[in-house]
Amino acid sequence: MAFWSSTSVFTSKVPRKILFMFTLSLSVTYLFYSLMSCYNSLQFPLQENYAYQGRLVTEETTFVTLREKLYSASQGFNEFTEAERTTAVPTVKDHAEAEQRTVEWIRTQASPTKSAAAYHTTALEREHQEFSTTDSELRVNCTMDYGVKKLPQAIIIGVKKGGTRALLEALRVHPDVRAVGNEPHFFDRNYEKGLDWYRDLMPSTLEGQITMEKTPSYFVTNHAPKRIHSMARDIKLIIVVRNPVTRAISDYTQTLSKKPEIPTFEVLAFKNRTLGLIDASWSALRIGIYALHLESWMQYFPLSQMHFVSGERLIVDPAGEMAKVQDFLGLKRIVTDKHFYFNKTKGFPCLKKPEDSSTPRCLGKSKGRTHPKIDPDVIRRLHKFYKPFNMMFYQMTGQNFEWELEEDSESRSSQD
């Protein structure tokens, strides 16, 4: 009786709210210790799930995502910009850091039991090592552009002032083509530097992409065919050709812009103009004897590995010529007429403006120069000089470039 009376006195003195808070705290504490006691059974499946997800992202989705980005960029007339590369580079690094944070977090939550902790730590390190090997291989074999540097599988070997730069820039729009911007001149000027030096100039490529370069002087370099064949006998060669008379005048115009003091075109073109003797040793004219140079290449490569692009059709129908080039390279026809517009000022097509650029992607000031006026009689004589070589070139390639039709039209215009 005394006990109950003392209890009633105690409850009357202690507020009910304090009793409620005290009881609640005891319940929460009990629940917490109950959860901690069964944590060991929950820890390892969580760790395994993290490891599985990490491996899945690393091995299966990284390159697929990049390829989709490349194709979507091409559809909008966008190339992989420098800013995008910079943004894309940290992906693997960020994944590794996130993976490390996951490992450290799991280790901090280790079981109080030493045997269980040892078991989980060993299993975790084994799992971590499995997909860390994949990451390390990626870093060894790949560069910062998510790819490897390879020797080219295709080269634009000529010809100078034929339209090689325009062709290269159009090809670089394709997501499966990676090409060097500058001319390496490896097989004619830098061969002694070795293939490792040459490979290091190439851009990084993903699986399924083609590495390319263009150096137009290769076509007229005697030892270039043998050197390229020794590097890759199955390489694909692209030659952009143009009416040799027009090409010679364009070549002279370029030289004149750099050396205004040189003699006139008429003076350089003839050994003796009175007798009509053409100076075929002048490089501007010698380059246009295509049959002579092609003969050297056919000693090492079959015609099936060569593709000839018409410089004239590349101007009037760039999409049509690009379709043939893409077929030759085994590429999907992605670069189409939607990628071009005709620049009336320069007189040739340009690539349409990318969405993230304020200016169209057109060739520089060194392209589309106005040609000096040449004596029509000189042009007529040059057409006559080149005609037998052109016929031989048509026969060798199995293509008729119809340069004689241009000669006829020029003759009619001069008579009007």
Disulfide bonds with the S-S distance in Angstrom:
Cys350-Cys362 1.64
